[in-house]
């Protein structure tokens, strides 16, 4: 049985509509920026969790949440929201586990994005 889609179909439809108005390459560019930036942000989140750096954890989770929402990765955005809340409250218990969960979500999300790019379905 295959994994459920990680990209929100409603957001993908919105992005495709935007592409019709703004040019076909805009969604591809959004995905390519996400693919380039998200792994580094995830790495920074893990470092902040291991170092118990609540401020960096909150700030980085906020950045990755925004990028995830823009790209239609709702599940990732929700996990980032939870990490961000932990950082804001300076309660880091469970942050590392959420970062590990986010790593799996990122793997699935980037695979789905790459497939859409490869298939030219944007």
N, C-alpha and C positions, 0 to 999 in steps of 0.2 A: 504494500500500500504506500502511495507516495505522500510526502509531507504536504500539508496545506500551503496555499500561497502565502508568502510573507508580505507581499505588496498589496495594499488595499485596492481592490478593483475600482472603487468609486474615485479614489485619488488618481489612479492610472487613467481613467476616462477623462478626468479634469485636465491632466497633463497633456493627453492627446488632443483635447480641444484647444488648449493653449498653443500647442504646436501648430495647429491649423491656422491660428491667428498670427503667431510670431515667427513661424518658420520651423521646418521639420527638425532641425538640429538642436533645438533648445532642450528637449527632454533627454536626448543622448548626452548633451553637455552636462545637464544636471546630474545624471547618473554617473558620468565619468568623474565629475568633481567629488561626488559622494564616495565612489570607489577608491579614489585617491586619498581622500581625507579621513574617512571613517576609521580605517585600521589604526592610524596614528592616535586618533582621539581615544579609541578603545584601549590602546596600550597605555596612554596617559592616565586613563581612569584606573586601570589595574595598578599602576605605580602609586597613584594617590591613595587607593584603598590599602595597599600594603604598607604605605608610609603613614597611614592614619591622618592624611592631610584633607580635612573636611572642606576647606575653601576651594582647593584645586578640584576635588571630587565634584562639588556642586557646580562650579563654573564649567568644567569639561562635560559633565552630564547634560548641562543646559545647552551647550553648543551642539552636542551630538543629538540631543532630542530635537532641536530645531532642524538640523539637517535631515534627520529621519522623517519628521513630519513633512518637510518639503518634498522628499522623494517618495512618500507614500508608504514608508515602513512603520506602520502604526504599532506593531508589537514591540519593535525596538524603541520607539518613542515612549511607550508606556514603561518599559524597563528603565529607560533613562530618567523618566519622571520620578520613579521610585528611588533611584540612586541619588538624584538631585535633592529630593526631600531628606534623605538620610544626611547628606552633606550639609544642607541648610540647618538641620537640627543638631549637627555635630554628634550624631549617633551612627557610628560606622559599623555596628554589628550587622552582619549580613551583606555588607557592601561588596565584599570580594566574591561572594556566591552569586550576587546579581551580575557582577562583571563577567563571571564565567558563563552565566546564562546568556548574557548579551553577546558573548563571543560566538556561541552557537547560532543565535539569531542573525548575527552579522554574516556568518558563513552562508546561511540559507538565503539571506537577502541579496548578498552580492552575487551568488550563483544565479538567482532569478533575474537580477539586473543584467548580468552578462549574457544570459540566454536571450533576453529581449533585445539587447543590442545586436547580438550575433544574428538573430532571426530578422532583424530590421523591423521589429513590431512596435516601433515608437512613432 
